Amino acid sequence: MLNKKLIFERVDMIRASVNRLNSFRKLTQQEFLADPDNYAIAEHHLRRALESLFDVGRHILVKKGLGHPRDYRSIIELLGQNRVIPRSFAQEIIGMAGYRNRLVHGYAEVTGAELYDLIQTRLEDIETFVKHILEFLKEEQ
């Protein structure tokens, strides 16, 4: 049985982190890079949003008997295969798994410019994921 409280708590965490990341969108790249705290804050909130996203996905898959993901990439793949999220969207965001690993394990190689670019171009993917999860929960009722 799905723990909707857990899912909604993680969705709230995702939204809070995305909102914080959105605040950086109004900065130019030069302004973003000028303050080292911007990098630290952005890295934290992006990692937190991605961890929460994968927690939600794993929880749904396991509790609904849709599979046991072996890694972060398979979470996205299984969500798409089981139509929790659209298959085409799953293919678009499959790279999130690699980016989560990059933030956690390859953190020394992640640059401020890279984070800035991601904030400017890919935050909608996280917001769209949340939308699909909430639609799935609505259909489950």
C-alpha positions as CSV (number, residue, x, y, z in Angstrom):
1,M,0.0,0.0,0.0
2,L,1.3,3.4,-0.9
3,N,2.3,5.7,1.9
4,K,0.8,8.9,0.5
5,K,2.0,10.9,3.5
6,L,5.6,10.0,2.6
7,I,5.0,10.8,-1.1
8,F,3.4,14.2,-0.3
9,E,6.2,15.0,2.1
10,R,8.8,14.3,-0.6
11,V,6.8,16.2,-3.2
12,D,6.8,19.2,-0.8
13,M,10.6,18.8,-0.4
14,I,11.0,18.7,-4.2
15,R,8.8,21.8,-4.6
16,A,10.7,23.7,-1.9
17,S,14.0,22.9,-3.5
18,V,12.8,23.8,-7.0
19,N,11.5,27.1,-5.7
20,R,14.9,27.9,-4.2
21,L,16.6,26.9,-7.4
22,N,14.2,29.1,-9.4
23,S,15.4,32.1,-7.4
24,F,18.7,31.7,-9.2
25,R,17.1,32.0,-12.7
26,K,16.9,35.7,-12.4
27,L,20.7,36.0,-12.0
28,T,23.1,36.2,-14.9
29,Q,25.7,33.5,-15.0
30,Q,28.3,36.1,-14.0
31,E,26.2,37.1,-10.9
32,F,25.6,33.4,-10.0
33,L,29.3,32.5,-10.2
34,A,30.4,35.7,-8.3
35,D,29.0,34.3,-5.0
36,P,30.4,30.9,-4.0
37,D,27.4,30.4,-1.7
38,N,25.2,30.3,-4.8
39,Y,26.9,27.2,-5.9
40,A,26.6,25.5,-2.5
41,I,23.0,26.3,-2.2
42,A,22.2,25.2,-5.7
43,E,24.1,22.0,-5.4
44,H,22.3,21.2,-2.1
45,H,18.8,21.9,-3.4
46,L,19.3,20.1,-6.7
47,R,20.7,17.0,-4.9
48,R,17.8,17.1,-2.4
49,A,15.2,17.4,-5.2
50,L,16.7,14.5,-7.1
51,E,17.0,12.3,-4.0
52,S,13.4,13.0,-3.1
53,L,12.3,12.3,-6.7
54,F,14.0,8.9,-6.7
55,D,12.6,8.1,-3.3
56,V,9.0,8.7,-4.5
57,G,9.6,6.7,-7.7
58,R,11.2,3.7,-5.8
59,H,8.4,3.8,-3.2
60,I,5.6,3.7,-5.9
61,L,7.3,0.9,-7.8
62,V,7.9,-1.3,-4.8
63,K,4.6,-0.7,-3.0
64,K,2.5,-1.2,-6.2
65,G,4.4,-4.4,-7.1
66,L,5.8,-2.8,-10.3
67,G,9.3,-4.0,-9.9
68,H,12.4,-3.7,-7.7
69,P,14.7,-1.1,-9.3
70,R,18.4,-2.0,-9.1
71,D,19.7,1.6,-9.5
72,Y,18.4,5.2,-10.1
73,R,18.2,4.8,-13.9
74,S,16.0,1.7,-13.5
75,I,13.6,3.7,-11.3
76,I,12.9,6.1,-14.2
77,E,12.8,3.2,-16.7
78,L,10.3,1.2,-14.6
79,L,8.1,4.2,-14.0
80,G,7.9,4.7,-17.7
81,Q,7.3,1.0,-18.5
82,N,4.5,0.9,-16.0
83,R,3.0,4.2,-17.2
84,V,3.3,5.9,-13.8
85,I,4.9,8.6,-16.0
86,P,4.7,8.8,-19.8
87,R,7.2,6.6,-21.5
88,S,8.4,9.5,-23.7
89,F,8.9,11.7,-20.6
90,A,10.9,8.8,-18.9
91,Q,13.2,8.8,-22.0
92,E,13.7,12.6,-21.7
93,I,14.6,12.5,-18.0
94,I,16.6,9.3,-17.8
95,G,19.8,11.4,-17.5
96,M,18.6,12.6,-14.1
97,A,19.9,9.3,-12.6
98,G,23.4,10.0,-14.0
99,Y,23.3,13.6,-12.8
100,R,22.3,12.5,-9.3
101,N,25.3,10.2,-9.3
102,R,27.5,13.0,-10.6
103,L,26.4,15.3,-7.8
104,V,27.0,12.6,-5.1
105,H,30.1,10.8,-6.4
106,G,31.6,13.2,-9.0
107,Y,30.9,16.4,-7.0
108,A,34.5,17.6,-7.4
109,E,34.0,17.8,-11.2
110,V,30.6,19.7,-11.1
111,T,31.2,23.3,-12.0
112,G,29.2,26.4,-11.1
113,A,28.6,27.1,-14.8
114,E,27.2,23.6,-15.2
115,L,24.8,24.1,-12.3
116,Y,23.7,27.4,-13.6
117,D,23.0,26.0,-17.0
118,L,21.0,23.1,-15.5
119,I,19.0,25.6,-13.4
120,Q,18.2,27.6,-16.5
121,T,17.3,24.7,-18.8
122,R,16.1,21.6,-16.9
123,L,14.1,22.5,-13.7
124,E,10.9,22.1,-15.6
125,D,11.7,18.4,-15.9
126,I,11.5,18.0,-12.1
127,E,8.3,20.0,-11.9
128,T,6.8,17.9,-14.7
129,F,7.8,14.7,-12.8
130,V,5.9,15.9,-9.8
131,K,2.9,16.7,-12.0
132,H,2.9,13.2,-13.4
133,I,3.2,11.6,-9.9
134,L,0.3,13.6,-8.6
135,E,-1.8,12.6,-11.6
136,F,-0.9,9.0,-10.9
137,L,-2.0,9.3,-7.3
138,K,-5.3,10.9,-8.3
139,E,-6.0,8.1,-10.7
140,E,-5.2,5.5,-8.0
141,Q,-8.1,6.8,-5.8
